[in-house]
Amino acid sequence: MRLYLLLTLLLSQGLMANQIQSGPMLGHTALRAANIWVQTKTGGTITLEYWEKQQPDTVHTLTAQVNQDLGNVHTFQLANLHPGTAYQYRLLLGEGESSKTFDFRTQTLWQWRHDPPEFSVLTGSCNF
């Protein structure tokens, strides 16, 4: 019985890995929005579930169609997020197959509250 469960788990993880070509990759993250990019090997429906890390029972869902004509690529645009909040997300492909869970944090609302974040700039001698 344990061997059967182990094989089922390994095969289900392998099926998900076989359907994702690239990603998911976290893109630009702002105060109240974030972008998550993914590319699949085949066309079809792909679903993104995301939630606040402190409130895992409040799951938001976005669904998209990917097709071969556009390279099986989609960028999910998450909106109405809370500033300075940790979120988690996962992809659902096919019949309930899900990826592992990933994390991200929105930017902190610092304007008029405290000093801006530090940053660095690097330049070279051959800029054109």
N, C-alpha and C positions, 0 to 999 in steps of 0.2 A: 504494500500500500504506500509506504513512504517513497519507494522508488518511482511509483506511478506519479505521485504528487510532484516529486523533483523533476521528472521528465516533462510533465505538463508545464511547470513553471519555466523551465529552460526553453521549451519550444515556444511558449507564448512570448517570452522576451526576444527570442530569435525572430519571430514573425514581425514584431514591432521594428526591430532593427533592420529587417529586410525591406520595410516599407518606407523608412525615412532615408532620403538621400543625403541631406545636409540639415543641420540644425537640431533642435530649435535654437535660434540665436537671438539673444536679447539685443535690441537696437537702442535707439535714443530713449532715454528715460527722463521725463520732465517732472514738474511739480504734481501734475494731475493726469499724466498720460504716459504710456509706454508702448513700444513697438516690439513685436516678437515675430521673427522671420523663420520660415520652414520651407524645405523642399522635399517632396516625396518622389519615390521612384515611379509610381503610377498615378493616374488621375483618380478622382473620387472625392469623397467628403472627408474633411478633416475638422476636428472640433478642438477648441482650446478651452480648458476650464481654469479659472483663476480665483483666488480668494485671499483675504487678509490672513496673514500667518497666525494672528491671535484669534481669528474667528473662522476656523476651518469649516464650520457648518453653513456659512454663507458663500455658496459657490456661484460664480457668474460664468456664463457659457457663451462662446462665440463660435459660429460654424461657417465654413467656407467650402466652396467647390474649387478644386484644382484640376487643370487639364493640361494635356501634352502641348497644346498650342502656345501656352504661356510658360512652358518649362516646369510645370507642376510646382510652382512657387506661389506662396501667399505670405503677406505681412498682416498679422493681426494688429489692429490699433485699439489698445485698451484706453478707455476714457473714464472720466469722473472718478479718478483715484484720489486718495487722500495724501497730502504732502508728508514726507518723512515717515512713510509706513512701509513695513515689510510685507511682501506678497509672495505667494507660491503659485506655480502653474504646472500643468501637464497637458500633453496632447492625447487625443483619442483618435484612433484610426480604425476603420473597419468595424468589426463587431465587438466592441467593448475592449479592444486592445489598447493599453495605455502605456505611455512612456514613463520614465522616472519623473520625479517631482523636482522642479527647479525653483530657485529663489531670485528675487530682485527687490530693490528698495527704491521708492520714489525720492526725488530731491527734497531736501529740507527747505521749508519756507523761512528764509533768513532775512529777507528784505525788511528793513526798518526794525529789526528785532535784535540783531547782533552783527558783528563785523562779517564781511563777505568771506567766502572760503579762499584760502591761499591758492595761487597758481604759479606756474613757471613757464617761461618761454625760452626756447632754444633756437638760436640762429647760427648760420654758418657764414663763411666769408664769400661764398659763391652764389648768393641769392640773386635771382634775376627778376 
